[in-house]
Amino acid sequence: MAIAIVDDEQDLVNLFSEALQMSGYEVCTFTNPLLAYEHIKENPMKYSLLITDYRMPQMNGLMLASKLSDINKNLAIVIMSAYDDVKCNYKLMQKPLKISTLIKVVKESIIPISISPKKS
């Protein structure tokens, strides 16, 4: 299962993607929320987590999260924002954030797949 990161800041997307990939996660990134929506809508079961910025042109992060959670009820969602006035029903990360905080939130947000012990 992959993580989708959506933010209109290319440098931030690249930084978060690299950090999560170095931690062993499969990551797909988008700087355009409309393209992200279309791609994830076509591949809804590929993603276990959406990390999206709150304020973006064309579609804000709450709208993107709401539309995608209607398609995949199991999709974990984290909203990032530099603003203090964001109210939402999703996990919220305050920007700027440390990479260690990002990785911690990702670990808490993704439901681990249980692996049955091998029989000898």
Backbone as JSON, one array per atom type, in Angstrom:
{
  "sequence": "MAIAIVDDEQDLVNLFSEALQMSGYEVCTFTNPLLAYEHIKENPMKYSLLITDYRMPQMNGLMLASKLSDINKNLAIVIMSAYDDVKCNYKLMQKPLKISTLIKVVKESIIPISISPKKS",
  "N": [[0.84, -1.18, 0.0], [0.44, 2.23, -0.73], [1.52, 5.62, -0.01], [0.04, 8.71, -0.56], [1.13, 11.91, -1.27], [0.14, 15.21, -1.28], [0.73, 18.4, -2.21], [1.1, 21.8, -3.05], [3.62, 22.82, -3.04], [6.52, 22.07, -4.47], [9.15, 21.53, -3.49], [8.7, 20.77, -0.83], [7.1, 18.49, -1.16], [8.97, 16.83, -2.42], [10.93, 16.6, -0.37], [9.45, 15.36, 1.77], [8.65, 13.0, 0.48], [11.13, 11.75, -0.08], [12.11, 11.35, 2.53], [10.18, 9.59, 3.59], [10.39, 7.45, 1.81], [12.99, 6.63, 2.4], [12.46, 5.59, 4.83], [11.21, 3.29, 4.21], [8.71, 3.32, 2.96], [6.31, 3.21, 0.28], [5.77, 5.77, -1.94], [3.75, 8.16, -3.6], [3.67, 11.22, -5.29], [2.1, 14.44, -5.64], [1.59, 17.64, -7.06], [-0.57, 18.93, -7.9], [-3.82, 19.08, -6.91], [-6.11, 18.26, -8.32], [-5.17, 16.5, -10.27], [-4.14, 14.59, -8.55], [-6.5, 13.69, -7.31], [-7.86, 12.52, -9.55], [-6.04, 10.47, -10.25], [-5.89, 8.9, -7.87], [-8.54, 8.22, -7.58], [-8.84, 6.48, -9.72], [-7.25, 4.43, -8.85], [-8.02, 3.4, -6.24], [-7.57, 1.48, -4.19], [-4.9, 1.23, -3.99], [-3.77, 2.98, -2.23], [-3.08, 3.66, 1.19], [-2.84, 5.81, 2.8], [-3.39, 9.29, 2.79], [-1.7, 12.25, 2.6], [-2.15, 15.56, 2.78], [-1.88, 19.0, 1.86], [-3.58, 21.77, 3.33], [-4.33, 24.29, 2.17], [-4.53, 24.87, -1.14], [-4.33, 25.7, -4.63], [-7.16, 25.4, -6.85], [-8.35, 23.06, -5.61], [-9.04, 22.55, -2.26], [-7.37, 20.91, 0.52], [-9.18, 19.71, 2.34], [-11.49, 19.29, 0.8], [-10.46, 17.54, -1.13], [-9.72, 15.39, 0.54], [-12.24, 14.64, 1.56], [-13.64, 13.86, -0.78], [-12.04, 11.69, -1.59], [-12.21, 9.99, 0.62], [-14.83, 9.21, 0.43], [-14.68, 7.49, -1.68], [-12.83, 5.53, -0.87], [-13.23, 4.15, 2.04], [-11.42, 3.2, 3.91], [-9.17, 4.72, 3.73], [-6.64, 6.38, 5.31], [-6.26, 9.69, 6.53], [-4.37, 12.65, 6.58], [-4.12, 16.01, 7.28], [-2.21, 18.82, 6.41], [-1.19, 21.99, 7.62], [-0.25, 25.41, 7.7], [-1.67, 27.19, 9.04], [-3.49, 28.25, 11.93], [-6.22, 28.15, 12.2], [-7.56, 25.97, 11.13], [-10.11, 23.68, 11.0], [-11.07, 20.39, 11.26], [-12.11, 16.97, 10.71], [-10.1, 15.21, 10.49], [-6.79, 13.88, 11.08], [-4.46, 16.32, 12.02], [-1.58, 18.07, 11.02], [0.69, 20.48, 11.99], [2.3, 22.9, 10.06], [5.43, 24.61, 9.96], [6.85, 21.29, 9.92], [8.71, 18.76, 11.6], [10.76, 16.2, 10.16], [10.91, 13.89, 11.68], [8.52, 14.04, 13.07], [6.68, 13.8, 10.97], [7.22, 11.13, 10.13], [6.54, 9.74, 12.45], [3.76, 10.32, 12.63], [2.89, 9.11, 10.28], [3.48, 6.39, 10.82], [1.68, 6.0, 12.93], [-0.71, 6.34, 11.59], [-1.03, 4.47, 9.58], [-2.47, 1.36, 9.3], [-1.08, -1.5, 10.5], [-0.34, -4.43, 8.58], [-1.29, -7.57, 9.51], [0.79, -10.36, 9.95], [0.8, -13.74, 9.51], [2.33, -16.17, 11.61], [5.01, -18.25, 10.43], [4.54, -21.68, 9.69], [6.23, -24.53, 10.93]],
  "CA": [[0.0, 0.0, 0.0], [1.24, 3.44, -0.92], [1.15, 6.89, 0.6], [-0.06, 9.82, -1.51], [1.41, 13.22, -0.71], [-0.36, 16.25, -2.17], [1.05, 19.75, -1.74], [1.48, 22.6, -4.2], [5.03, 23.19, -2.91], [7.32, 20.97, -5.0], [10.28, 21.21, -2.6], [8.16, 20.06, 0.33], [6.7, 17.16, -1.64], [10.2, 16.06, -2.64], [11.53, 16.32, 0.94], [8.63, 14.37, 2.48], [8.72, 11.75, -0.27], [12.45, 11.14, 0.14], [12.19, 10.91, 3.93], [9.33, 8.41, 3.78], [10.97, 6.34, 1.06], [14.14, 6.16, 3.18], [11.9, 4.84, 5.97], [10.66, 2.05, 3.7], [7.36, 3.47, 2.45], [6.08, 3.51, -1.13], [5.18, 7.11, -1.95], [3.43, 8.85, -4.85], [3.52, 12.64, -4.97], [1.35, 15.28, -6.57], [1.56, 19.06, -6.74], [-1.86, 19.4, -8.37], [-4.83, 18.26, -6.24], [-7.05, 17.68, -9.28], [-4.5, 15.31, -10.83], [-4.09, 13.6, -7.47], [-7.84, 13.11, -7.18], [-8.13, 11.64, -10.69], [-5.18, 9.28, -10.16], [-6.27, 8.06, -6.73], [-9.89, 7.71, -7.89], [-8.65, 5.35, -10.63], [-6.47, 3.4, -8.14], [-8.36, 3.69, -4.84], [-7.09, 0.5, -3.22], [-3.43, 1.29, -3.96], [-3.33, 3.91, -1.2], [-3.56, 3.48, 2.56], [-2.73, 7.08, 3.5], [-3.31, 10.54, 2.05], [-1.18, 13.41, 3.34], [-2.42, 16.67, 1.88], [-1.88, 20.36, 2.37], [-4.93, 22.32, 3.46], [-4.58, 25.37, 1.2], [-3.94, 24.68, -2.46], [-5.2, 26.22, -5.69], [-8.06, 24.5, -7.57], [-9.12, 22.23, -4.68], [-8.33, 22.52, -0.99], [-7.11, 19.58, 1.06], [-10.39, 19.12, 2.95], [-12.36, 18.79, -0.27], [-9.79, 16.36, -1.67], [-9.85, 14.31, 1.53], [-13.64, 14.23, 1.62], [-13.97, 13.12, -2.01], [-11.34, 10.41, -1.62], [-12.72, 9.1, 1.67], [-16.08, 8.65, -0.09], [-14.3, 6.41, -2.61], [-12.15, 4.49, -0.1], [-13.53, 4.41, 3.46], [-10.28, 2.79, 4.72], [-8.05, 5.61, 3.5], [-6.27, 7.26, 6.42], [-6.05, 11.03, 5.99], [-3.69, 13.63, 7.41], [-4.13, 17.34, 6.68], [-1.12, 19.69, 6.87], [-1.52, 23.4, 7.46], [0.54, 26.41, 8.42], [-2.65, 28.07, 9.68], [-4.03, 27.77, 13.21], [-7.67, 28.17, 12.21], [-8.11, 24.83, 10.4], [-10.97, 22.76, 11.76], [-11.43, 19.25, 10.43], [-12.29, 15.69, 11.4], [-8.96, 14.38, 10.16], [-5.57, 14.18, 11.82], [-3.91, 17.59, 11.54], [-0.18, 18.35, 11.32], [0.99, 21.91, 11.87], [3.51, 23.24, 9.32], [6.4, 23.62, 9.48], [6.96, 20.13, 10.78], [9.96, 18.01, 11.55], [10.67, 14.91, 9.48], [10.62, 12.87, 12.7], [7.08, 14.14, 13.35], [6.01, 13.22, 9.81], [7.36, 9.67, 10.17], [5.74, 9.27, 13.59], [2.35, 10.4, 12.27], [2.65, 8.07, 9.26], [3.45, 5.1, 11.53], [0.43, 5.94, 13.71], [-1.87, 6.43, 10.71], [-1.17, 3.29, 8.73], [-2.8, 0.15, 10.05], [-0.15, -2.55, 10.07], [-0.91, -5.68, 8.07], [-0.84, -8.67, 10.38], [1.42, -11.46, 9.23], [0.69, -15.0, 10.27], [3.64, -16.8, 11.79], [5.26, -19.4, 9.54], [4.45, -23.0, 10.34], [7.42, -25.3, 10.62]],
  "C": [[0.89, 1.24, 0.0], [0.67, 4.62, -0.13], [1.1, 7.92, -0.52], [0.2, 11.12, -0.75], [0.98, 14.27, -1.72], [-0.09, 17.61, -1.53], [1.5, 20.55, -2.96], [2.91, 23.11, -4.12], [5.9, 21.99, -3.29], [8.46, 20.56, -4.07], [9.83, 20.41, -1.38], [7.76, 18.64, -0.03], [7.93, 16.28, -1.82], [10.85, 15.66, -1.31], [10.76, 15.23, 1.68], [8.71, 13.01, 1.8], [10.03, 11.03, 0.0], [12.57, 10.59, 1.55], [11.37, 9.64, 4.15], [9.85, 7.21, 3.0], [12.19, 5.76, 1.79], [13.7, 5.38, 4.41], [11.15, 3.59, 5.51], [9.25, 2.13, 3.13], [7.36, 3.7, 0.94], [5.29, 4.81, -1.18], [4.92, 7.57, -3.38], [3.14, 10.3, -4.5], [2.78, 13.38, -6.07], [1.46, 16.73, -6.11], [0.24, 19.69, -7.2], [-2.95, 18.52, -7.75], [-5.84, 17.63, -7.2], [-6.45, 16.43, -9.93], [-4.4, 14.21, -9.78], [-5.43, 12.91, -7.32], [-8.13, 12.13, -8.31], [-7.31, 10.36, -10.6], [-5.64, 8.35, -9.03], [-7.66, 7.46, -6.95], [-9.8, 6.48, -8.79], [-7.93, 4.18, -9.96], [-6.76, 3.47, -6.64], [-7.76, 2.71, -3.82], [-5.56, 0.46, -3.15], [-2.93, 2.08, -2.75], [-3.93, 3.6, 0.16], [-3.57, 4.8, 3.32], [-2.63, 8.23, 2.5], [-2.8, 11.61, 2.99], [-1.34, 14.59, 2.39], [-2.35, 18.02, 2.6], [-3.32, 20.85, 2.41], [-5.23, 23.34, 2.36], [-3.78, 25.13, -0.06], [-4.87, 25.3, -3.49], [-6.04, 25.08, -6.29], [-8.93, 23.64, -6.65], [-8.38, 22.2, -3.36], [-8.23, 21.09, -0.45], [-8.32, 18.92, 1.7], [-11.33, 18.56, 1.9], [-11.77, 17.53, -0.89], [-9.95, 15.17, -0.74], [-11.27, 13.77, 1.57], [-14.03, 13.39, 0.4], [-13.31, 11.74, -2.03], [-11.81, 9.46, -0.52], [-14.08, 8.53, 1.29], [-15.81, 7.46, -1.0], [-13.69, 5.24, -1.85], [-12.3, 4.82, 1.39], [-12.35, 4.05, 4.37], [-9.06, 3.7, 4.57], [-7.82, 6.49, 4.73], [-5.9, 8.61, 5.83], [-5.4, 11.92, 7.03], [-3.68, 14.95, 6.63], [-2.97, 18.13, 7.28], [-1.55, 21.14, 6.66], [-0.56, 24.27, 8.27], [-0.37, 27.35, 9.2], [-3.22, 27.44, 10.94], [-5.54, 27.58, 13.19], [-8.32, 27.0, 11.49], [-8.88, 23.92, 11.34], [-11.35, 21.61, 10.83], [-11.56, 18.0, 11.29], [-11.15, 14.72, 11.11], [-7.79, 14.74, 11.07], [-4.94, 15.42, 11.19], [-2.46, 17.72, 11.98], [0.08, 19.82, 11.04], [2.31, 22.09, 11.11], [4.14, 24.47, 9.96], [6.49, 22.45, 10.45], [8.3, 19.43, 10.57], [9.72, 16.69, 10.82], [10.34, 13.81, 10.48], [9.14, 12.87, 13.06], [6.29, 13.51, 12.21], [6.05, 11.69, 9.87], [6.54, 9.08, 11.31], [4.25, 9.25, 13.25], [2.0, 9.34, 11.22], [2.56, 6.7, 9.92], [2.15, 4.92, 12.31], [-0.8, 5.84, 12.82], [-2.11, 5.18, 9.87], [-1.41, 2.07, 9.61], [-1.86, -0.95, 9.58], [-0.89, -3.8, 9.6], [-0.38, -6.8, 8.95], [-0.31, -9.81, 9.52], [1.34, -12.69, 10.11], [2.07, -15.61, 10.43], [3.78, -18.02, 10.87], [5.14, -20.68, 10.34], [5.68, -23.8, 9.95], [7.1, -26.71, 10.25]]
}
